[in-house]
Amino acid sequence: MDDVARGRRHCSNKCRYVGQIGRARSDRGSKKETRECLFCGKAFEVGGRDSAGQRLPGKTKRYCSKRCALRARVTPGQHCLTLGKADLRTIAQFFDGEGSAFATESSNPSRSLITVVTIPNTDRSIIKWIAERTAVGAVVARHTPKEGYAPVYMWRCFGSAAISLLRQMYPLLEIKKPIAALLLDAAQDAQARRQFLYDPLWRSELLGMSKALNRRGVIGAALRADLKMHHPELRGGLIHLCTKSRSLYEPRNILGVLASLESRQPDKNLGSGTGCRICPVCGATFVVDGPISPKSPYTTCSRSCGYRYRGRTTRPCLMLSRDLARGLAALIDAEGNIRVKRNSGTIAAEVGFGNTDRGVVELMRRATGLGVVTPRQPKRATHAEFYYWCCGSQGAQGLLEQIRPFLKIKRRQADLALYAQERRRHAPSRYGCREWQIEVLTASRRLNTKGKRRAVPPIVLDGGLLVI
């Protein structure tokens, strides 16, 4: 009777265990709670049991499902090293010239968003240098579309590594600042509210804008130009270094070619009075038949040799600050050209740069105070208009002497152009001797040959006068 009063329904534990089979258990004091998923906001129950008697998740659970838990998980990933100012400027300008950045969907079933940064080049050494400096990404060989093309090597990084590199490069970018701003803003939005990564509308807008900003041709160029026009903060910062108060740069002849020539051929004593002299242009001996004065120095044998003896110069280059010189060097390394060409019976150096972004091409003109920007019509209707700038002779020499320490790829072309400019100051070399001009023109063509080619070995000029 006492057992019945206490509520016992079974005579033994064995019978009690058998009687509980198939019956829902109580929650034993653990009450059910309704919570909101921290990721998707969906309501779900925790603690105790549901109406069917099944045990509900524990009260420590914060997400409604394993899928939401995985989506909410933040993986720090690998980050780019903190780069020095010099290395960062060089990598930023190489990215500006030949690189790309975009957002894409992964190929796995999760279809997660990935940020990608790539920099391709035919010079594998510069690509390996970028990989070593950043300590992220990998170098891969790209398939060349045609047989005669040079092999292309690409450095690329993903995710957190790409965002950390873009964040460092952003203040130094000149051309691709709009796409970098888009990806950095998207990364900031995703960090503040991770649900954006799985919002169909937000994803489609990001992917569509990324594709549009990377589009080639007229449409892509017009979109980028329109963004830069309406958003001045998306323009580059090098233009602010092009102040008007800069002085002119006097070429210093850093290779010392003229001094080497003079040591090979000592100056002939021309004397200060009447007598015989040797023409420095044609080598003929002539007699001075009058008094020597500043107006009549009788240095050459004839008026034609006198015209040839004149060292005609062009407009000199403006002085460049160290940061401006480093930025111009990287732009010329990426999308410029340095060559030696024929000019009025002799040869002269030429530096050129071209791009579809007119603002960046105008930067070259304002930085140096030389040349003009000329538009070039595209070969096809789908191609964007191309703008080209170039300078030559003494102006090119002053520019090359200032950017030479910062060149990574075109250092040899710069040395050859400086050699041609310095030797032009030697009158017999300028007009009386043609062999060295042919030698320099041949070397310039070899160094600037496009397509698949072997590495150019060291070039010995004029029997050992200089090695390029």
C-alpha positions in Angstrom: 0.0 0.0 0.0 2.8 2.3 0.8 4.3 1.7 -2.7 1.1 2.5 -4.4 0.8 5.7 -2.4 4.3 6.7 -3.4 3.3 6.3 -7.1 5.3 3.1 -7.8 3.8 1.2 -10.8 6.2 -1.7 -11.1 7.2 -4.4 -8.8 10.9 -4.3 -9.8 13.4 -2.3 -11.9 13.3 -5.0 -14.5 9.6 -4.5 -15.1 10.1 -0.8 -15.0 12.7 -1.0 -17.8 10.5 -3.2 -19.9 7.5 -0.9 -19.4 9.4 2.2 -20.6 10.1 0.7 -24.1 8.3 2.8 -26.7 7.3 5.5 -24.3 8.6 9.2 -24.6 10.8 10.2 -21.7 10.3 13.4 -19.8 12.8 16.3 -20.1 13.8 15.7 -16.5 13.6 19.4 -15.6 15.4 20.7 -18.8 13.0 23.1 -20.4 12.8 23.7 -24.1 14.0 27.1 -25.4 13.5 28.8 -28.8 16.6 30.6 -30.2 17.5 32.5 -33.3 20.3 31.2 -35.5 23.3 33.6 -35.4 23.9 33.2 -39.1 20.5 32.9 -41.0 18.2 34.2 -38.2 15.9 31.1 -38.4 14.2 30.0 -35.1 15.1 26.6 -33.6 14.6 24.7 -30.4 17.2 23.6 -27.9 17.1 21.8 -24.6 14.7 19.0 -23.5 12.7 17.0 -26.0 10.4 17.7 -28.9 6.7 16.6 -29.1 7.8 13.2 -30.5 10.1 12.6 -27.5 13.3 13.0 -29.5 16.2 14.8 -27.7 16.7 18.4 -28.9 20.2 19.9 -29.3 22.0 21.2 -26.2 21.6 24.7 -25.0 25.2 25.5 -26.1 24.2 25.3 -29.8 24.2 28.7 -31.6 23.3 27.8 -35.2 20.3 26.0 -36.5 22.3 23.5 -38.7 25.7 22.3 -39.5 25.6 24.2 -42.8 25.1 27.6 -41.0 27.9 26.7 -38.6 30.3 26.1 -41.4 29.3 29.3 -43.3 29.7 31.4 -40.1 33.1 29.9 -39.4 35.9 32.5 -40.2 39.2 31.0 -41.3 42.1 33.6 -41.0 44.0 32.1 -43.9 47.5 33.1 -44.9 48.4 36.8 -45.1 50.9 38.7 -47.2 54.0 39.9 -45.5 54.3 43.6 -44.6 56.3 45.0 -47.6 58.8 47.8 -47.6 58.0 50.9 -49.5 60.4 50.2 -52.3 59.2 46.6 -52.9 55.6 47.6 -52.5 55.9 50.4 -55.1 57.4 48.0 -57.6 54.9 45.2 -57.1 52.0 47.7 -57.2 53.1 49.1 -60.5 53.7 45.6 -62.0 50.2 44.7 -60.9 48.9 48.0 -62.5 50.6 47.2 -65.8 50.1 43.5 -66.3 48.1 42.1 -63.3 44.5 41.5 -62.6 42.2 41.1 -59.6 38.7 39.7 -59.6 36.0 37.9 -57.5 34.9 34.5 -58.7 32.9 31.4 -57.4 34.7 28.3 -56.4 34.2 25.1 -58.4 33.3 23.0 -55.3 29.7 22.4 -54.3 29.7 25.2 -51.7 30.2 27.8 -54.5 31.9 30.1 -52.1 33.3 33.5 -53.2 37.1 33.8 -53.8 39.2 36.9 -54.4 42.1 36.3 -56.8 45.1 38.4 -57.6 47.4 37.5 -60.5 50.5 39.0 -62.1 51.9 37.4 -65.3 55.1 38.1 -67.2 57.5 36.4 -69.6 60.4 37.1 -67.2 60.3 34.3 -64.7 62.9 36.0 -62.4 60.6 39.0 -61.6 57.6 36.6 -60.9 59.7 34.6 -58.5 60.9 37.8 -56.9 57.3 38.8 -56.2 56.5 35.4 -54.7 59.6 35.6 -52.4 58.8 39.2 -51.3 55.1 38.5 -50.5 55.6 34.9 -49.2 52.2 33.9 -50.5 50.8 32.5 -53.7 52.5 30.3 -56.3 54.2 30.6 -59.7 52.6 28.6 -62.5 53.3 28.4 -66.2 50.5 29.5 -68.5 49.7 27.8 -71.8 50.8 30.0 -74.8 48.1 30.5 -77.4 50.4 30.2 -80.4 53.6 28.4 -81.2 55.7 31.5 -81.7 54.8 33.2 -78.4 57.1 33.4 -75.4 56.3 31.3 -72.4 54.3 33.2 -69.7 54.7 32.7 -66.0 51.9 33.8 -63.6 52.0 34.5 -59.9 48.6 34.2 -58.2 47.2 34.2 -54.7 43.7 33.8 -53.2 41.4 34.8 -50.4 43.0 36.5 -47.3 46.4 36.7 -49.0 45.0 38.5 -52.0 43.0 41.0 -49.8 46.0 41.7 -47.5 48.2 42.5 -50.6 45.5 44.7 -52.2 45.1 46.6 -48.9 48.8 47.4 -48.9 49.0 48.3 -52.6 45.8 50.4 -52.8 47.4 53.8 -52.0 50.1 53.3 -54.7 47.9 52.0 -57.6 47.4 54.2 -60.7 45.4 52.1 -63.2 43.5 49.3 -61.3 42.4 51.3 -58.3 38.6 50.9 -59.1 38.7 47.0 -59.0 40.9 47.1 -55.9 38.4 49.4 -54.2 35.5 47.1 -55.1 37.2 44.0 -53.7 38.3 45.7 -50.5 34.8 47.1 -49.9 33.3 43.7 -50.4 35.8 42.1 -48.0 34.9 44.8 -45.4 31.2 44.1 -45.9 31.7 40.4 -45.5 33.8 40.8 -42.4 31.0 43.0 -40.8 28.2 40.7 -41.8 29.2 37.3 -43.2 25.7 36.6 -44.5 26.5 38.8 -47.4 28.6 36.1 -48.9 25.5 33.9 -49.3 23.1 36.6 -50.3 22.2 36.0 -54.0 21.6 39.7 -54.7 24.8 40.9 -53.1 26.8 38.1 -54.8 25.4 38.8 -58.2 26.2 42.5 -57.9 29.8 41.9 -56.8 30.5 39.3 -59.5 28.8 41.4 -62.2 30.8 44.6 -61.2 34.1 42.6 -61.0 33.5 41.2 -64.5 32.6 44.7 -65.9 35.7 46.4 -64.4 38.0 43.7 -65.8 36.3 43.8 -69.2 38.5 44.7 -72.2 37.6 46.9 -75.1 35.5 50.0 -75.3 32.9 49.2 -72.7 35.4 48.3 -70.0 37.6 51.3 -70.7 34.5 53.7 -70.6 33.3 52.3 -67.3 36.7 52.7 -65.6 37.1 56.2 -67.0 33.6 57.2 -65.8 34.3 55.9 -62.3 37.6 57.8 -62.1 35.9 61.0 -63.4 33.2 60.9 -60.7 35.3 59.5 -57.9 38.7 61.4 -57.7 39.8 59.1 -54.9 40.1 56.3 -57.5 42.8 58.1 -59.3 46.5 57.5 -58.7 48.7 59.4 -56.3 51.9 59.9 -58.5 50.3 62.9 -60.2 50.6 64.8 -56.9 54.4 64.4 -57.0 54.6 66.2 -60.3 55.1 69.7 -58.9 55.7 72.7 -61.1 58.6 74.0 -59.1 61.0 71.3 -60.1 64.3 72.2 -61.8 65.8 70.7 -65.0 67.9 67.6 -64.8 71.4 67.8 -66.3 72.6 64.5 -67.7 75.6 63.2 -65.8 76.9 60.5 -68.3 77.0 57.9 -65.6 78.5 55.2 -67.8 81.6 57.2 -68.5 81.7 56.4 -72.3 83.1 59.7 -73.4 86.0 59.5 -70.9 86.8 56.0 -72.1 86.9 57.2 -75.7 89.1 60.1 -74.8 91.5 57.9 -73.0 91.7 55.6 -76.1 92.2 58.6 -78.4 94.0 61.4 -76.5 93.1 64.9 -77.3 95.3 66.3 -80.1 97.1 69.5 -79.4 95.4 72.0 -81.6 97.5 74.9 -80.3 96.4 78.5 -80.0 97.9 80.1 -83.1 98.3 79.4 -86.8 99.5 76.1 -88.1 98.2 72.7 -88.9 95.3 71.0 -87.2 93.4 67.7 -87.5 89.6 67.9 -88.0 87.9 65.9 -85.2 85.0 65.0 -87.6 86.7 63.7 -90.8 90.3 63.4 -89.6 91.7 65.6 -92.4 94.7 67.9 -91.8 94.0 71.5 -92.5 95.9 74.8 -92.1 94.6 77.6 -89.9 94.9 80.7 -92.0 93.7 83.4 -89.6 93.7 84.5 -85.9 91.9 82.2 -83.5 89.1 83.8 -81.4 85.9 82.5 -79.7 84.0 83.4 -82.8 86.5 81.7 -85.1 88.0 78.8 -83.2 88.9 76.8 -86.4 88.2 73.5 -84.7 87.0 71.8 -87.9 88.2 71.9 -91.5 85.0 73.1 -93.1 81.5 74.4 -92.5 80.0 71.0 -93.2 82.2 69.4 -90.6 81.3 72.3 -88.3 77.6 71.5 -88.6 78.4 67.9 -87.8 80.6 68.8 -84.9 77.8 70.6 -83.1 76.4 68.6 -80.2 72.7 69.5 -80.7 70.6 68.8 -77.6 66.9 68.5 -77.0 64.8 69.7 -74.0 66.1 68.2 -70.8 64.0 66.1 -68.4 62.7 67.5 -65.1 64.0 66.4 -61.8 62.2 63.4 -60.3 61.8 62.6 -56.6 62.8 59.1 -55.5 59.2 57.9 -55.1 58.2 59.4 -58.5 61.2 57.8 -60.2 60.5 54.4 -58.7 56.8 54.6 -59.8 57.7 55.6 -63.4 60.4 52.9 -63.6 57.9 50.2 -62.6 55.3 51.5 -65.1 57.9 51.5 -68.0 59.1 48.1 -66.9 55.5 46.7 -67.2 54.1 48.5 -70.2 56.8 50.8 -71.7 59.7 50.4 -74.1 63.3 51.5 -74.2 65.0 51.4 -77.6 67.6 53.0 -79.8 66.5 54.2 -83.3 67.9 56.1 -86.2 67.6 59.9 -86.1 68.8 62.4 -88.7 71.9 60.6 -89.9 72.7 59.3 -86.4 71.0 57.3 -83.6 69.2 58.4 -80.5 67.6 56.8 -77.4 63.8 56.7 -77.1 61.5 55.9 -74.1 57.8 55.2 -74.8 54.8 54.3 -72.7 51.2 53.4 -73.8 47.9 52.5 -72.2 44.2 52.8 -72.6 44.0 55.0 -69.5 44.8 58.5 -70.7 45.3 59.8 -67.2 48.3 57.4 -66.6 49.8 58.3 -69.9 49.4 62.0 -69.2 51.3 61.3 -65.9 54.4 60.5 -67.9 54.3 63.8 -69.7 53.7 65.9 -66.6 56.4 64.0 -64.6 59.1 64.5 -67.2 57.9 67.7 -69.0 58.7 66.0 -72.3 56.8 64.6 -75.3 53.1 64.7 -76.2 50.3 62.2 -75.7 48.9 61.0 -79.0 45.8 58.8 -79.4 46.1 55.8 -81.6 43.1 54.3 -83.3 42.3 50.7 -82.4 42.8 47.9 -85.0 39.3 46.6 -84.3 36.0 48.2 -83.4 35.8 46.2 -80.2 39.2 47.5 -79.0 39.5 50.6 -76.8 41.4 53.7 -77.9 45.1 53.6 -77.1 47.2 56.6 -75.9 51.0 56.7 -76.4 53.7 59.0 -75.1 57.4 59.0 -76.0 60.6 61.2 -75.5 64.0 61.0 -77.1 67.6 62.1 -77.1 68.8 64.2 -74.2 65.4 64.1 -72.5 65.3 60.3 -72.6 68.9 60.2 -71.2 67.9 62.3 -68.2 64.8 60.2 -67.6 66.8 56.9 -67.8 69.6 58.1 -65.6 67.0 58.8 -62.8 64.9 55.6 -63.1 67.8 53.2 -63.9 68.4 52.1 -60.3 64.7 51.0 -60.0 64.4 49.1 -63.3 63.9 45.3 -62.9 63.3 44.0 -66.4 64.5 46.7 -68.9 67.9 47.6 -67.2 69.9 46.3 -70.1 67.8 48.3 -72.6 68.4 51.4 -70.5 72.1 50.8 -70.4 72.3 50.5 -74.1 70.3 53.6 -74.7 72.5 55.6 -72.3 75.6 54.3 -74.1 74.2 55.6 -77.4 73.4 59.0 -75.9 76.8 59.4 -74.2 78.7 58.3 -77.3 76.8 60.9 -79.4 78.7 63.6 -77.6 81.9 62.3 -79.3 81.8 64.1 -82.7 83.7 61.5 -84.7 81.4 58.8 -83.3 78.3 60.8 -84.1 79.0 61.3 -87.8 82.4 60.0 -88.8 82.0 56.4 -87.5 79.0 54.3 -88.4 80.1 50.8 -87.2 79.2 51.4 -83.6 75.7 52.7 -84.6 75.0 49.5 -86.5 76.2 47.5 -83.6 74.0 49.4 -81.1 70.9 49.2 -83.4 71.4 45.4 -83.8 71.8 45.0 -80.0 68.6 47.1 -79.4 66.6 44.9 -81.7 67.8 41.7 -80.0 66.9 43.0 -76.5 63.5 44.2 -77.6 62.5 41.1 -79.7 59.0 39.8 -78.9 57.9 36.2 -78.9 59.7 33.0 -78.1 63.5 33.7 -77.9 66.5 32.7 -76.0 68.1 34.8 -73.3 70.4 37.4 -74.8 74.0 36.9 -73.6 76.2 39.8 -72.5 76.8 42.2 -75.4 80.4 43.5 -75.8 80.3 47.0 -77.4 83.2 48.4 -79.5 85.7 45.7 -78.5 85.3 45.9 -74.8 84.4 49.6 -74.3 81.2 48.6 -72.5 79.4 45.3 -71.7 75.6 45.4 -71.7 
